Protein backbone atom coordinates (compact mmCIF):
# COMPACT_ATOMS: atom_id res chain seq x y z
CA UNK A 1 0.00 0.00 0.00
CA UNK A 2 2.85 2.39 0.83
CA UNK A 3 4.39 1.73 -2.59
CA UNK A 4 1.08 2.57 -4.25
CA UNK A 5 0.95 5.95 -2.47
CA UNK A 6 4.51 6.76 -3.52
CA UNK A 7 3.76 5.82 -7.14
CA UNK A 8 0.61 7.92 -7.15
CA UNK A 9 2.47 10.96 -5.82
CA UNK A 10 5.22 10.47 -8.38
CA UNK A 11 2.70 10.34 -11.25
CA UNK A 12 0.77 13.30 -9.84
CA UNK A 13 4.03 15.25 -9.60
CA UNK A 14 4.68 14.61 -13.29
CA UNK A 15 1.20 15.86 -14.26
CA UNK A 16 1.20 18.98 -12.11
CA UNK A 17 2.76 22.12 -13.54
CA UNK A 18 5.31 24.29 -11.78
CA UNK A 19 2.63 26.73 -10.56
CA UNK A 20 0.49 23.92 -9.14
CA UNK A 21 3.49 22.38 -7.38
CA UNK A 22 4.47 25.71 -5.81
CA UNK A 23 0.87 26.38 -4.72
CA UNK A 24 0.64 22.92 -3.14
CA UNK A 25 3.95 23.50 -1.37
CA UNK A 26 2.89 26.96 -0.15
CA UNK A 27 -0.44 25.64 1.16
CA UNK A 28 1.47 23.15 3.33
CA UNK A 29 3.01 26.17 5.13
CA UNK A 30 6.61 24.93 4.89
CA UNK A 31 9.33 26.34 7.10
CA UNK A 32 11.77 26.34 4.17
CA UNK A 33 9.80 28.22 1.46
CA UNK A 34 12.41 30.42 -0.22
CA UNK A 35 12.19 33.92 -1.62
CA UNK A 36 13.12 32.49 -5.01
CA UNK A 37 10.10 30.16 -4.88
CA UNK A 38 7.86 33.08 -3.83
CA UNK A 39 9.17 35.23 -6.70
CA UNK A 40 8.58 32.41 -9.19
CA UNK A 41 5.07 31.74 -7.89
CA UNK A 42 4.09 35.40 -7.93
CA UNK A 43 5.38 35.69 -11.51
CA UNK A 44 3.35 32.65 -12.55
CA UNK A 45 0.28 34.26 -10.92
CA UNK A 46 0.69 37.39 -13.06
CA UNK A 47 2.61 39.69 -10.70
CA UNK A 48 5.65 41.67 -11.75
CA UNK A 49 8.47 42.44 -9.35
CA UNK A 50 9.76 45.91 -8.57
CA UNK A 51 12.51 47.00 -6.23
CA UNK A 52 12.35 50.80 -6.68
CA UNK A 53 15.96 51.63 -7.44
CA UNK A 54 19.24 51.51 -5.56
CA UNK A 55 17.85 52.68 -2.23
CA UNK A 56 15.15 50.02 -1.94
CA UNK A 57 17.53 47.62 -0.22
CA UNK A 58 15.75 44.36 0.52
CA UNK A 59 12.25 45.81 0.01
CA UNK A 60 10.38 44.29 -2.90
CA UNK A 61 6.95 45.00 -4.42
CA UNK A 62 4.93 42.50 -6.41
CA UNK A 63 2.51 44.38 -8.65
CA UNK A 64 -0.57 43.10 -10.48
CA UNK A 65 -2.75 45.83 -11.95
CA UNK A 66 -3.50 48.23 -9.08
CA UNK A 67 -2.74 45.56 -6.45
CA UNK A 68 0.61 45.87 -4.65
CA UNK A 69 2.06 43.25 -2.30
CA UNK A 70 5.18 44.28 -0.36
CA UNK A 71 7.72 42.16 1.41
CA UNK A 72 11.39 42.09 2.38
CA UNK A 73 13.89 39.67 0.93
CA UNK A 74 15.12 37.57 3.82
CA UNK A 75 18.81 37.89 4.58
CA UNK A 76 21.24 36.36 5.26
CA UNK A 77 19.10 33.21 4.93
CA UNK A 78 17.03 32.39 1.84
CA UNK A 79 13.91 31.04 3.58
CA UNK A 80 10.90 33.27 4.26
CA UNK A 81 9.90 33.73 7.89
CA UNK A 82 6.58 32.12 8.86
CA UNK A 83 4.73 35.45 8.91
CA UNK A 84 5.74 36.13 5.29
CA UNK A 85 4.55 32.69 4.19
CA UNK A 86 1.20 33.44 5.85
CA UNK A 87 1.01 36.89 4.22
CA UNK A 88 1.76 35.33 0.83
CA UNK A 89 -1.03 32.77 1.36
CA UNK A 90 -3.44 35.56 2.36
CA UNK A 91 -2.53 37.64 -0.70
CA UNK A 92 -3.02 34.78 -3.12
CA UNK A 93 -6.28 33.78 -1.40
CA UNK A 94 -7.60 37.32 -1.85
CA UNK A 95 -6.79 37.09 -5.55
CA UNK A 96 -8.49 33.63 -5.76
CA UNK A 97 -5.22 32.03 -6.82
CA UNK A 98 -5.25 29.34 -4.12
N, CA, C and O of each residue as an XYZ file, in Angstrom:
392
protein
N       0.833     -1.194      0.000
C       0.000      0.000      0.000
C       0.874      1.252      0.000
O       0.570      2.215     -0.704
N       1.953      1.250      0.780
C       2.853      2.395      0.832
C       3.464      2.649     -0.535
O       3.612      3.802     -0.941
N       3.821      1.587     -1.250
C       4.387      1.734     -2.589
C       3.377      2.381     -3.529
O       3.741      3.216     -4.356
N       2.122      2.000     -3.404
C       1.083      2.568     -4.250
C       0.966      4.072     -4.028
O       0.835      4.830     -4.989
N       1.011      4.512     -2.769
C       0.952      5.949     -2.465
C       2.129      6.675     -3.105
O       1.951      7.726     -3.720
N       3.319      6.126     -2.964
C       4.511      6.761     -3.519
C       4.413      6.856     -5.037
O       4.793      7.873     -5.617
N       3.908      5.809     -5.688
C       3.761      5.820     -7.138
C       2.740      6.857     -7.571
O       2.942      7.559     -8.562
N       1.654      6.954     -6.836
C       0.605      7.922     -7.148
C       1.146      9.341     -7.046
O       0.886     10.168     -7.920
N       1.885      9.626     -6.000
C       2.467     10.960     -5.819
C       3.456     11.258     -6.927
O       3.495     12.379     -7.436
N       4.253     10.281     -7.309
C       5.221     10.474     -8.383
C       4.505     10.821     -9.688
O       4.904     11.755    -10.384
N       3.454     10.079    -10.022
C       2.701     10.339    -11.253
C       2.024     11.699    -11.172
O       2.049     12.460    -12.139
N       1.420     12.012    -10.033
C       0.773     13.300     -9.841
C       1.784     14.432     -9.997
O       1.473     15.463    -10.594
N       2.984     14.249     -9.469
C       4.033     15.250     -9.604
C       4.406     15.499    -11.046
O       4.717     16.630    -11.422
N       4.379     14.453    -11.866
C       4.684     14.612    -13.291
C       3.593     15.383    -14.015
O       3.885     16.129    -14.950
N       2.333     15.216    -13.600
C       1.202     15.857    -14.262
C       1.094     17.327    -13.859
O       0.780     18.179    -14.690
N       1.348     17.616    -12.615
C       1.201     18.979    -12.107
C       2.232     19.902    -12.733
O       3.378     19.506    -12.945
N       1.831     21.126    -13.026
C       2.760     22.120    -13.535
C       3.526     22.773    -12.405
O       3.262     22.519    -11.230
N       4.469     23.609    -12.766
C       5.305     24.293    -11.782
C       4.459     25.141    -10.830
O       4.678     25.129     -9.619
N       3.486     25.880    -11.388
C       2.625     26.727    -10.563
C       1.845     25.887     -9.560
O       1.772     26.234     -8.381
N       1.265     24.788    -10.020
C       0.494     23.916     -9.138
C       1.360     23.329     -8.030
O       0.928     23.227     -6.881
N       2.576     22.946     -8.381
C       3.490     22.383     -7.380
C       3.846     23.425     -6.323
O       3.876     23.124     -5.130
N       4.117     24.660     -6.772
C       4.466     25.715     -5.813
C       3.272     26.077     -4.927
O       3.438     26.336     -3.735
N       2.074     26.096     -5.508
C       0.873     26.376     -4.716
C       0.663     25.285     -3.676
O       0.386     25.583     -2.514
N       0.792     24.029     -4.080
C       0.641     22.917     -3.136
C       1.669     23.015     -2.019
O       1.354     22.778     -0.853
N       2.886     23.361     -2.377
C       3.952     23.501     -1.366
C       3.645     24.656     -0.427
O       3.801     24.521      0.787
N       3.211     25.792     -0.970
C       2.894     26.959     -0.148
C       1.747     26.657      0.807
O       1.797     27.043      1.975
N       0.717     25.975      0.326
C      -0.438     25.641      1.159
C      -0.061     24.765      2.348
O      -0.746     24.777      3.371
N       1.019     24.008      2.220
C       1.469     23.148      3.326
C       2.204     23.943      4.403
O       2.631     23.380      5.411
N       2.351     25.246      4.190
C       3.015     26.166      5.127
C       4.400     25.670      5.552
O       4.662     25.483      6.740
N       5.277     25.461      4.574
C       6.606     24.927      4.895
C       7.475     25.957      5.614
O       7.306     27.165      5.448
N       8.379     25.463      6.389
C       9.329     26.336      7.105
C      10.495     26.743      6.207
O      11.265     27.639      6.551
N      10.623     26.081      5.052
C      11.767     26.335      4.174
C      11.362     26.874      2.805
O      12.064     26.630      1.824
N      10.233     27.609      2.713
C       9.803     28.217      1.458
C      10.721     29.405      1.186
O      10.814     30.315      2.009
N      11.394     29.403      0.047
C      12.410     30.417     -0.215
C      11.843     31.637     -0.941
O      10.762     31.579     -1.527
N      12.582     32.726     -0.892
C      12.190     33.923     -1.622
C      12.152     33.645     -3.118
O      11.284     34.155     -3.826
N      13.075     32.852     -3.593
C      13.119     32.495     -5.011
C      11.838     31.775     -5.429
O      11.293     32.048     -6.498
N      11.356     30.856     -4.591
C      10.099     30.159     -4.882
C       8.929     31.143     -4.874
O       8.043     31.063     -5.724
N       8.926     32.066     -3.919
C       7.863     33.076     -3.834
C       7.868     33.958     -5.082
O       6.813     34.242     -5.649
N       9.045     34.386     -5.504
C       9.165     35.229     -6.695
C       8.665     34.481     -7.930
O       7.947     35.052     -8.751
N       9.035     33.219     -8.065
C       8.584     32.413     -9.193
C       7.071     32.250     -9.167
O       6.416     32.422    -10.196
N       6.505     31.923     -8.009
C       5.067     31.737     -7.887
C       4.305     33.020     -8.200
O       3.303     32.992     -8.915
N       4.774     34.132     -7.669
C       4.094     35.399     -7.925
C       4.146     35.737     -9.421
O       3.168     36.241     -9.974
N       5.260     35.468    -10.067
C       5.376     35.694    -11.506
C       4.403     34.816    -12.288
O       3.777     35.277    -13.242
N       4.275     33.556    -11.887
C       3.355     32.649    -12.552
C       1.895     33.036    -12.311
O       1.014     32.658    -13.084
N       1.641     33.789    -11.238
C       0.283     34.264    -10.922
C       0.000     35.631    -11.532
O      -1.055     36.213    -11.280
N       0.928     36.149    -12.329
C       0.691     37.385    -13.056
C       1.236     38.647    -12.419
O       0.951     39.745    -12.897
N       2.010     38.521    -11.356
C       2.610     39.686    -10.699
C       3.950     40.011    -11.354
O       4.640     39.121    -11.851
N       4.305     41.272    -11.351
C       5.646     41.674    -11.749
C       6.371     42.146    -10.494
O       5.742     42.577     -9.528
N       7.684     42.063    -10.516
C       8.472     42.444     -9.348
C       9.106     43.810     -9.581
O       9.551     44.134    -10.682
N       9.134     44.598     -8.509
C       9.764     45.914     -8.567
C      10.543     46.122     -7.279
O      10.065     45.803     -6.190
N      11.737     46.656     -7.415
C      12.513     47.004     -6.228
C      13.054     48.419     -6.343
O      14.250     48.651     -6.168
N      12.189     49.343     -6.630
C      12.351     50.805     -6.679
C      13.759     51.377     -6.535
O      14.003     52.186     -5.641
N      14.656     50.984     -7.371
C      15.965     51.632     -7.441
C      16.986     51.162     -6.435
O      16.774     50.190     -5.709
N      18.099     51.873     -6.405
C      19.242     51.509     -5.557
C      18.915     51.546     -4.079
O      19.422     50.724     -3.316
N      18.079     52.481     -3.659
C      17.845     52.681     -2.232
C      16.763     51.776     -1.651
O      16.429     51.895     -0.472
N      16.215     50.882     -2.456
C      15.150     50.024     -1.938
C      15.680     48.953     -0.987
O      14.928     48.419     -0.172
N      16.952     48.645     -1.088
C      17.525     47.621     -0.222
C      16.865     46.277     -0.447
O      16.803     45.789     -1.576
N      16.368     45.674      0.634
C      15.749     44.362      0.519
C      14.235     44.446      0.325
O      13.562     43.417      0.263
N      13.697     45.656      0.229
C      12.251     45.811      0.011
C      11.892     45.478     -1.429
O      12.567     45.901     -2.368
N      10.821     44.714     -1.585
C      10.383     44.286     -2.902
C       8.874     44.456     -2.989
O       8.158     44.194     -2.022
N       8.390     44.895     -4.151
C       6.953     45.000     -4.416
C       6.599     44.035     -5.535
O       7.303     43.944     -6.541
N       5.504     43.318     -5.347
C       4.935     42.500     -6.407
C       3.680     43.236     -6.855
O       2.805     43.526     -6.040
N       3.589     43.537     -8.141
C       2.505     44.376     -8.655
C       1.685     43.605     -9.678
O       2.223     42.950    -10.571
N       0.362     43.701     -9.523
C      -0.565     43.098    -10.475
C      -1.725     44.072    -10.638
O      -2.597     44.163     -9.774
N      -1.728     44.793    -11.744
C      -2.746     45.833    -11.946
C      -2.563     46.933    -10.914
O      -1.488     47.525    -10.821
N      -3.604     47.211    -10.137
C      -3.499     48.228     -9.085
C      -3.221     47.600     -7.717
O      -3.186     48.301     -6.706
N      -3.022     46.282     -7.689
C      -2.744     45.559     -6.452
C      -1.242     45.508     -6.212
O      -0.480     45.130     -7.102
N      -0.811     45.891     -5.002
C       0.612     45.874     -4.647
C       0.798     45.042     -3.386
O       0.127     45.262     -2.378
N       1.716     44.085     -3.454
C       2.062     43.246     -2.303
C       3.525     43.496     -1.984
O       4.391     43.293     -2.834
N       3.806     43.938     -0.761
C       5.179     44.284     -0.360
C       5.738     43.252      0.604
O       5.027     42.701      1.445
N       7.022     43.010      0.457
C       7.722     42.155      1.410
C       9.213     42.471      1.374
O       9.687     43.177      0.484
N       9.931     41.952      2.331
C      11.386     42.095      2.377
C      12.025     40.772      1.982
O      11.555     39.699      2.363
N      13.102     40.865      1.214
C      13.894     39.669      0.925
C      14.548     39.266      2.236
O      15.135     40.104      2.920
N      14.453     38.002      2.589
C      15.123     37.571      3.815
C      16.637     37.563      3.618
O      17.128     37.210      2.546
N      17.356     37.947      4.638
C      18.811     37.894      4.582
C      19.339     37.734      5.988
O      18.753     38.321      6.898
N      20.362     37.014      6.232
C      21.237     36.358      5.259
C      20.671     35.028      4.758
O      21.186     34.476      3.785
N      19.628     34.501      5.398
C      19.097     33.212      4.926
C      18.205     33.415      3.701
O      17.856     34.546      3.362
N      17.845     32.332      3.051
C      17.027     32.390      1.835
C      15.555     32.093      2.113
O      14.691     32.433      1.304
N      15.261     31.454      3.263
C      13.906     31.038      3.579
C      13.086     32.203      4.125
O      13.597     33.044      4.864
N      11.802     32.240      3.747
C      10.905     33.271      4.262
C      10.525     32.945      5.702
O      10.331     31.778      6.043
N      10.418     33.970      6.551
C       9.898     33.732      7.893
C       8.429     33.289      7.805
O       7.761     33.538      6.802
N       7.944     32.645      8.839
C       6.580     32.122      8.856
C       5.546     33.201      8.563
O       4.587     32.952      7.832
N       5.726     34.398      9.122
C       4.732     35.450      8.913
C       4.646     35.848      7.434
O       3.570     36.207      6.956
N       5.764     35.787      6.709
C       5.739     36.128      5.288
C       5.055     35.030      4.470
O       4.363     35.321      3.495
N       5.244     33.790      4.860
C       4.550     32.687      4.190
C       3.042     32.875      4.360
O       2.278     32.704      3.410
N       2.619     33.229      5.582
C       1.195     33.437      5.853
C       0.664     34.646      5.071
O      -0.447     34.590      4.544
N       1.427     35.721      4.989
C       1.011     36.894      4.217
C       0.886     36.556      2.733
O      -0.032     37.027      2.060
N       1.795     35.753      2.234
C       1.757     35.330      0.834
C       0.506     34.485      0.570
O      -0.157     34.661     -0.452
N       0.187     33.580      1.479
C      -1.025     32.770      1.360
C      -2.258     33.667      1.369
O      -3.160     33.487      0.550
N      -2.306     34.630      2.285
C      -3.444     35.556      2.362
C      -3.604     36.353      1.065
O      -4.715     36.511      0.558
N      -2.492     36.850      0.536
C      -2.530     37.639     -0.700
C      -3.080     36.815     -1.859
O      -3.948     37.277     -2.601
N      -2.580     35.611     -2.009
C      -3.025     34.776     -3.123
C      -4.458     34.284     -2.918
O      -5.175     34.065     -3.894
N      -4.885     34.109     -1.670
C      -6.285     33.777     -1.396
C      -7.202     34.918     -1.799
O      -8.262     34.690     -2.383
N      -6.800     36.152     -1.488
C      -7.604     37.321     -1.846
C      -7.765     37.445     -3.358
O      -8.793     37.918     -3.842
N      -6.757     37.023     -4.091
C      -6.794     37.085     -5.550
C      -7.371     35.807     -6.172
O      -7.330     35.628     -7.389
N      -7.911     34.919     -5.322
C      -8.486     33.632     -5.763
C      -7.499     32.795     -6.561
O      -7.874     32.136     -7.530
N      -6.243     32.825     -6.151
C      -5.218     32.030     -6.823
C      -4.987     30.696     -6.114
O      -4.412     29.774     -6.693
N      -5.434     30.591     -4.864
C      -5.245     29.344     -4.119
C      -6.551     28.592     -3.998
O      -6.590     27.515     -3.402
